[in-house]
C-alpha cells in the first residue's frame, strides 16, 4: 500500500480567483472584483455526419466546429457610496460590471468609452489555488497576506458581457443581493502546474 501525497489529491473547487484583464478607459479597476461562484467552463465539438454511396451500412462522423458555452460569474452586489470632496475613506462598492455591460450599447451607436478603436472585449483568467497550503509561501502563520500557489489556470479569450441580471428582492427575505454576469467568449486554454521529483510544485508556466 502506497502512501498518499498532495500530488494524488484532486483540486478543491472553493478556492479560486478570477482576473479580468481590462485596459478600457473608465474600467481599469475591474480586475479587483471578487466572485463567489463561477460556472460554464465547457466545450463541445460538433459532429458532421457523412455517408458514402458504396458504404451504406455506417455513417462516417467527422469533427466540425468547437462550441464554447458562456461563462457565468456571480457575486454579492456592493453599492458604491458617494465620496464628496474632503471626506475620508474610499468607496467599498463597485459598479464596473454595469458600466462594462452598458458599453455594449454605446459601441453600437459609436459612443463607446475612450478613443476610437478601444475594444470592449477583454481576456479573463480563472485560477484554481492550492489548498491546503502546508509550507512555504502562503502557509498559514508564515505570510501576513497568504497567496496560495496557482495549481491550474483557465485562460479565456475575447470575453464580453452577453447577460447581466440580479436576484429577486423580497421584504421578508434574509439573503444577499446577488448580481450575475454572463460572458460570451471565443475559447479557453487549460494550464496546469508541474511538479518535480521531490514533490515541490513548480508552476513555471503559470504567472500571476
N, C-alpha and C positions, 0 to 999 in steps of 0.2 A: 504494500500500500504506500503510495507516494504522498508526501505532504503537499498541502495546498498553499500556494503563494498568491501574492497580489496579482501576478500575471494570469492566474486562472480564474479570477473573478470578473464577471461582466460589469460594465459601467453602470452607474446609477443614473436614473432618469430625472432626479430632482435637483441636481447641481449643474447649472448651465448658465451661459451668458450670451446675450445677443448684442452684436455690434452693428450699428448702421453707419456705413462709411459714406458720409454725406458731406459735400462741399458746396451745396446750393446756398447762395446768399439768403440770410434770414432763417436758415435751418441748420446751421453748423453745430448747434448744441444737441442735436437729436441723438447723437451717439451715446448719450448718458442714460437713456431711458432704460428702466428695469421692467422686464416682463415676468409674469407669474406662470405662464403656460405657453407652449408652442406645439403646433400640430401641422401635419400635411406634408412631411418630407417623404415623398413617394414619386416613383416614375413607372410608367407602363410603356412597353413597346407595342405599337400597333402591328397587327398581322395582315399581310397581303396574301390572300388565297390565290392559287394559280393551278389551272388544270391543263393537261396536255391531251390532245386528241388520241394519241396512241397509248396513253396510260390513264384509263378511266377508273381504275379501282381506288385510287387515293388522290387526295388533294395536296399539292405541294404548298408549303407555307413559308413565306419569306418575311424577314423583318422590314417594317416600314418606319414611320416616324416615331420618335420618342416623345411622349407627352408627360410633362411635369405638372403635377397638380399645384394649386395655390397653397400658400403657407399662411396659417392663422396664428396671430400673436394676441395675447390678452394681458391686461394689467389693470390695476385699480386706478381710477381717474383722480388726479390731484389738481385742484383748482389753483391757478397762479394768482396770488394776491397782487393788488396794485401797489407798487413801491413808489411812493412820492419822493420828490427831491429832498435830500437831507435826512431821510428816515434810515434807521438802522436795520440790519439784516438783509436777506435776499429772498427772492422768490423760491418757494419749495415745490411749486407745481410746474407743469409743462403743458403746452398746447401745440407742440411742434407737429404732432401727428395730424391734427386738424389742418394746420397750415400746409403740410405736405399734400394732404388729400385735396384741399381746395385749390392747390396749384394746378391740378389736372384741368380744372375748368378754365383757369387763367390761360394755360398754354393753348387751349383750343381756340381762344379768341385773340391770341397774340399778346397777352398781358401777363406772361409768366414773371417770376422773380428774377432779378439780376439782368445782366446784359444779354443781347441776342446770342443764341447758341447754348444757353445753360440747359443741361439735361435734367429732367425730373426723375430719371431712373438712377438708382444707386445700387452699390454692392452691399451684401449683408453676410456676415459670418456668424455662425452659431457654434459656440464652443461647448463641448462636454468636458467638465472639470473632474479631476481626480477626487475620489472620496472612498475611505478616509485618508487624510494626509498624516502619516505617522512619523516622518522625519524630513529634515532639510527645509527648504523654503516653503512656507505655507503651513508647517506643522503647528498645531495648537500650542500656544505658550512661547513660541520661538520668534514669531514675527508680529509686530504690532498691527499690521494690516495684511493678514494672510492672503496669499494669491496662489491657490492650488494650481498644479501643473495642468496644462491642457492635454487631454487624452485623445480627443477626436474633434475634428473641425469640419463643418459643412460650409463650403464657400458657395454662396448663392449669387447668381449673376443677373444684372439688369432688373432689379425689383422696382415695382411701382404699386401704389395703393389702388386696388380694384374694389375694395369694400371697406366700410367703416361703420361700426354700429355700437350701440350702448345697451346695457342691461336695463330691465324694467325698473321703474320707480314705484315704490309701494309704501304708504304711510305706516302700515303695520309690519313692515319687513324688518329684518335685522341682518343685513348683509352689506358687502362692499359694492359700491357703484363701479361697474366694470366697463371698460372700453375695449373693443375688439377691432383689430386691424387685419385685413386680408390682403396678401401680396401676390400679385402676378409676377412671374419671373421666367427666365429662359434657361433654367437648368442649374444643377449644383454638382459640386465635386466633394467627395469624402476623403479627408486626410487623417490618418491615424498616427499616433506616436509610436516610435520604435523603442526597443529596449536592448541593452547589451547583455553579454553572457552573465554578468553579475546581478542582473535583475534591476539595475538602475535605469530609469527611464531617460531616454534621450530624444525629446521631441524636437529634433533639429528642423524638421520640415514645418513645424507649427510655430509661427511667430505671433506674439501679441500685437 
